[in-house]
Amino acid sequence: MITGTIVASANPLDHVVAHDIFKIGSITVNNHMIMLTVVAVIMLVVFPIVTRRRQMVPTGVRNFFEAICVYFRDEVARPMLHDQTDRFIGLIWTFFFFILFCNLLGMVPIGSILFLASAGKLKEIGGTPTGNIYVTGALASLMFIMIHVSGIWQNMYLEHHHGKPWPQAVVKGFFLYWYKLVPPIGGVIGYILFPLLFLLEFLGVASKSFALAVRLFANMLAGHTVLAIMLFFIALPTSYGMGLFVAGASVVGSVALSGLELFVAFLQAYIFTLLATVFIGMSVHQEH
């Protein structure tokens, strides 16, 4: 996301954080919102095209996407979700590819190709949406809701499967899910400690989702910030010989760091999806 317009700013972080681009009524649209829309459009266009033609032996781009999907289904989701894999695999695939595309699109130098001038200051349209805590927080919040909704629905379904009518199964399944959050402790001590243990367990579940948001945000923001600072050295006023040396070292370092950022883009999408799958598995299989 760091572009040739780095020289236009005295602060390299100007090319990392979100920028307001325009307004639609009372709604302010920033560059990260634009990039989220671009990612959504890309996914809506790419995946129908990739899955349109089905072959026994996939080739090209379809082989790339299918290999990832099969890996997540068989090696990530199935060991955690067991018989519930097919219910959640679509959600897992969607989260992974959405985060991955956000991470990768942030490395495309859109800002050096397309930018808007406002009050004499360049504003980059490009950027990494997952470098915004509001974006990662929204993703983690959605996953937090899905974790609990999935666990509650599983308990409702089991109660109905065991012979209870749906109204009774819904009520009992809802409260049974929250009751199972607390490790079983017998006797009077268990009843006394139940409220405190329930609070601790609920905070633990909430902290897991919070960690998902912070981990993704921090890694993407830190990497692009370091890359921005490294490129900023090119514009530093130095003597001619020293300037060539600093600029050359900055370019070489930036290329190497960009390769590392490419790896991190895949890694962070994988970690977010893996942990989300683990948490869903713990929710729908509370007996384990």
Contacts in CASP RR format, 6 or more apart in sequence:
PFRMAT RR
TARGET T0000
AUTHOR 0000-0000-0000
METHOD contacts of the structure
MODEL  1
MITGTIVASANPLDHVVAHDIFKIGSITVNNHMIMLTVVAVIMLVVFPIV
TRRRQMVPTGVRNFFEAICVYFRDEVARPMLHDQTDRFIGLIWTFFFFIL
FCNLLGMVPIGSILFLASAGKLKEIGGTPTGNIYVTGALASLMFIMIHVS
GIWQNMYLEHHHGKPWPQAVVKGFFLYWYKLVPPIGGVIGYILFPLLFLL
EFLGVASKSFALAVRLFANMLAGHTVLAIMLFFIALPTSYGMGLFVAGAS
VVGSVALSGLELFVAFLQAYIFTLLATVFIGMSVHQEH
1 15 0 8 1.000
1 16 0 8 1.000
1 106 0 8 1.000
1 107 0 8 1.000
1 108 0 8 1.000
1 109 0 8 1.000
1 110 0 8 1.000
1 111 0 8 1.000
1 124 0 8 1.000
1 126 0 8 1.000
1 127 0 8 1.000
1 128 0 8 1.000
1 224 0 8 1.000
2 12 0 8 1.000
2 15 0 8 1.000
2 16 0 8 1.000
2 109 0 8 1.000
2 224 0 8 1.000
2 227 0 8 1.000
2 228 0 8 1.000
2 231 0 8 1.000
2 254 0 8 1.000
3 15 0 8 1.000
3 109 0 8 1.000
3 110 0 8 1.000
3 111 0 8 1.000
3 112 0 8 1.000
3 124 0 8 1.000
4 109 0 8 1.000
4 111 0 8 1.000
4 112 0 8 1.000
4 231 0 8 1.000
5 15 0 8 1.000
5 111 0 8 1.000
5 112 0 8 1.000
5 115 0 8 1.000
5 122 0 8 1.000
5 124 0 8 1.000
6 12 0 8 1.000
6 15 0 8 1.000
6 228 0 8 1.000
6 231 0 8 1.000
6 232 0 8 1.000
6 234 0 8 1.000
6 235 0 8 1.000
7 234 0 8 1.000
7 235 0 8 1.000
8 121 0 8 1.000
8 122 0 8 1.000
9 15 0 8 1.000
9 122 0 8 1.000
12 225 0 8 1.000
12 228 0 8 1.000
12 229 0 8 1.000
12 231 0 8 1.000
12 232 0 8 1.000
13 225 0 8 1.000
13 228 0 8 1.000
15 124 0 8 1.000
15 228 0 8 1.000
16 128 0 8 1.000
16 131 0 8 1.000
16 221 0 8 1.000
16 224 0 8 1.000
16 225 0 8 1.000
16 228 0 8 1.000
18 30 0 8 1.000
18 31 0 8 1.000
18 32 0 8 1.000
18 132 0 8 1.000
19 30 0 8 1.000
19 31 0 8 1.000
19 123 0 8 1.000
19 124 0 8 1.000
20 28 0 8 1.000
20 29 0 8 1.000
20 30 0 8 1.000
20 123 0 8 1.000
21 29 0 8 1.000
21 30 0 8 1.000
21 31 0 8 1.000
21 34 0 8 1.000
21 116 0 8 1.000
21 123 0 8 1.000
21 125 0 8 1.000
22 28 0 8 1.000
22 29 0 8 1.000
22 116 0 8 1.000
23 29 0 8 1.000
31 123 0 8 1.000
31 124 0 8 1.000
31 125 0 8 1.000
31 126 0 8 1.000
31 127 0 8 1.000
32 127 0 8 1.000
32 128 0 8 1.000
32 129 0 8 1.000
32 131 0 8 1.000
32 132 0 8 1.000
32 135 0 8 1.000
33 129 0 8 1.000
34 125 0 8 1.000
34 126 0 8 1.000
35 102 0 8 1.000
35 105 0 8 1.000
35 106 0 8 1.000
35 125 0 8 1.000
35 126 0 8 1.000
35 127 0 8 1.000
35 128 0 8 1.000
35 129 0 8 1.000
36 102 0 8 1.000
36 129 0 8 1.000
36 135 0 8 1.000
38 105 0 8 1.000
39 98 0 8 1.000
39 101 0 8 1.000
39 102 0 8 1.000
39 105 0 8 1.000
39 129 0 8 1.000
40 98 0 8 1.000
42 101 0 8 1.000
42 105 0 8 1.000
43 97 0 8 1.000
43 98 0 8 1.000
43 101 0 8 1.000
47 65 0 8 1.000
47 97 0 8 1.000
50 61 0 8 1.000
50 62 0 8 1.000
50 65 0 8 1.000
51 62 0 8 1.000
53 62 0 8 1.000
55 62 0 8 1.000
58 66 0 8 1.000
68 96 0 8 1.000
68 97 0 8 1.000
69 93 0 8 1.000
72 89 0 8 1.000
72 92 0 8 1.000
72 93 0 8 1.000
72 96 0 8 1.000
72 273 0 8 1.000
73 85 0 8 1.000
73 89 0 8 1.000
76 92 0 8 1.000
76 273 0 8 1.000
76 274 0 8 1.000
76 277 0 8 1.000
77 85 0 8 1.000
77 88 0 8 1.000
77 89 0 8 1.000
77 92 0 8 1.000
77 277 0 8 1.000
78 85 0 8 1.000
80 277 0 8 1.000
80 278 0 8 1.000
80 280 0 8 1.000
80 281 0 8 1.000
81 87 0 8 1.000
81 88 0 8 1.000
81 277 0 8 1.000
81 280 0 8 1.000
81 281 0 8 1.000
81 284 0 8 1.000
81 285 0 8 1.000
82 285 0 8 1.000
84 154 0 8 1.000
84 281 0 8 1.000
84 284 0 8 1.000
84 285 0 8 1.000
88 150 0 8 1.000
88 277 0 8 1.000
88 280 0 8 1.000
91 146 0 8 1.000
92 273 0 8 1.000
92 276 0 8 1.000
92 277 0 8 1.000
95 139 0 8 1.000
95 143 0 8 1.000
95 272 0 8 1.000
95 273 0 8 1.000
95 276 0 8 1.000
96 269 0 8 1.000
96 270 0 8 1.000
96 272 0 8 1.000
96 273 0 8 1.000
97 269 0 8 1.000
99 130 0 8 1.000
99 139 0 8 1.000
99 216 0 8 1.000
99 268 0 8 1.000
99 269 0 8 1.000
99 272 0 8 1.000
99 273 0 8 1.000
100 265 0 8 1.000
100 266 0 8 1.000
100 269 0 8 1.000
102 128 0 8 1.000
102 129 0 8 1.000
102 130 0 8 1.000
102 135 0 8 1.000
103 128 0 8 1.000
103 130 0 8 1.000
103 220 0 8 1.000
103 264 0 8 1.000
103 265 0 8 1.000
103 266 0 8 1.000
103 268 0 8 1.000
103 269 0 8 1.000
104 262 0 8 1.000
104 265 0 8 1.000
105 127 0 8 1.000
105 128 0 8 1.000
106 126 0 8 1.000
106 127 0 8 1.000
106 128 0 8 1.000
106 129 0 8 1.000
106 224 0 8 1.000
107 128 0 8 1.000
107 258 0 8 1.000
107 261 0 8 1.000
107 262 0 8 1.000
107 265 0 8 1.000
108 126 0 8 1.000
110 124 0 8 1.000
110 125 0 8 1.000
110 126 0 8 1.000
110 127 0 8 1.000
111 124 0 8 1.000
111 125 0 8 1.000
111 126 0 8 1.000
111 127 0 8 1.000
114 125 0 8 1.000
114 126 0 8 1.000
115 122 0 8 1.000
115 123 0 8 1.000
115 124 0 8 1.000
115 125 0 8 1.000
116 122 0 8 1.000
116 123 0 8 1.000
116 125 0 8 1.000
117 123 0 8 1.000
128 220 0 8 1.000
128 221 0 8 1.000
128 224 0 8 1.000
129 135 0 8 1.000
130 136 0 8 1.000
130 216 0 8 1.000
130 217 0 8 1.000
130 220 0 8 1.000
130 268 0 8 1.000
131 216 0 8 1.000
131 217 0 8 1.000
131 220 0 8 1.000
131 221 0 8 1.000
131 224 0 8 1.000
132 217 0 8 1.000
133 213 0 8 1.000
133 214 0 8 1.000
133 217 0 8 1.000
135 217 0 8 1.000
136 212 0 8 1.000
136 213 0 8 1.000
136 214 0 8 1.000
136 216 0 8 1.000
136 217 0 8 1.000
137 213 0 8 1.000
137 217 0 8 1.000
139 212 0 8 1.000
139 213 0 8 1.000
139 216 0 8 1.000
139 272 0 8 1.000
140 209 0 8 1.000
140 210 0 8 1.000
140 212 0 8 1.000
140 213 0 8 1.000
141 209 0 8 1.000
141 213 0 8 1.000
143 209 0 8 1.000
143 212 0 8 1.000
143 276 0 8 1.000
143 279 0 8 1.000
144 205 0 8 1.000
144 206 0 8 1.000
144 209 0 8 1.000
146 280 0 8 1.000
147 205 0 8 1.000
147 209 0 8 1.000
147 276 0 8 1.000
147 279 0 8 1.000
147 280 0 8 1.000
147 283 0 8 1.000
148 177 0 8 1.000
148 205 0 8 1.000
148 283 0 8 1.000
150 280 0 8 1.000
150 283 0 8 1.000
150 284 0 8 1.000
151 177 0 8 1.000
151 283 0 8 1.000
151 284 0 8 1.000
151 286 0 8 1.000
152 173 0 8 1.000
152 174 0 8 1.000
152 177 0 8 1.000
154 177 0 8 1.000
154 283 0 8 1.000
154 284 0 8 1.000
155 172 0 8 1.000
155 173 0 8 1.000
155 174 0 8 1.000
155 176 0 8 1.000
155 177 0 8 1.000
155 180 0 8 1.000
155 286 0 8 1.000
156 169 0 8 1.000
156 170 0 8 1.000
156 172 0 8 1.000
156 173 0 8 1.000
156 174 0 8 1.000
157 169 0 8 1.000
158 173 0 8 1.000
159 168 0 8 1.000
159 169 0 8 1.000
159 172 0 8 1.000
159 173 0 8 1.000
159 176 0 8 1.000
160 166 0 8 1.000
160 169 0 8 1.000
163 169 0 8 1.000
164 172 0 8 1.000
177 286 0 8 1.000
178 198 0 8 1.000
180 286 0 8 1.000
181 198 0 8 1.000
181 201 0 8 1.000
181 202 0 8 1.000
181 205 0 8 1.000
181 286 0 8 1.000
182 194 0 8 1.000
182 197 0 8 1.000
182 198 0 8 1.000
182 201 0 8 1.000
183 197 0 8 1.000
185 193 0 8 1.000
185 194 0 8 1.000
185 197 0 8 1.000
205 279 0 8 1.000
208 275 0 8 1.000
208 279 0 8 1.000
209 279 0 8 1.000
211 275 0 8 1.000
212 272 0 8 1.000
212 275 0 8 1.000
212 276 0 8 1.000
215 268 0 8 1.000
215 271 0 8 1.000
215 272 0 8 1.000
216 268 0 8 1.000
216 271 0 8 1.000
216 272 0 8 1.000
219 264 0 8 1.000
219 268 0 8 1.000
220 264 0 8 1.000
220 265 0 8 1.000
220 268 0 8 1.000
223 257 0 8 1.000
223 261 0 8 1.000
223 264 0 8 1.000
224 261 0 8 1.000
226 257 0 8 1.000
227 254 0 8 1.000
227 257 0 8 1.000
227 258 0 8 1.000
227 261 0 8 1.000
230 250 0 8 1.000
230 253 0 8 1.000
230 254 0 8 1.000
230 257 0 8 1.000
231 250 0 8 1.000
231 254 0 8 1.000
233 246 0 8 1.000
233 247 0 8 1.000
233 249 0 8 1.000
233 250 0 8 1.000
234 246 0 8 1.000
234 247 0 8 1.000
234 248 0 8 1.000
234 250 0 8 1.000
234 251 0 8 1.000
236 243 0 8 1.000
236 246 0 8 1.000
238 246 0 8 1.000
282 288 0 8 1.000
END
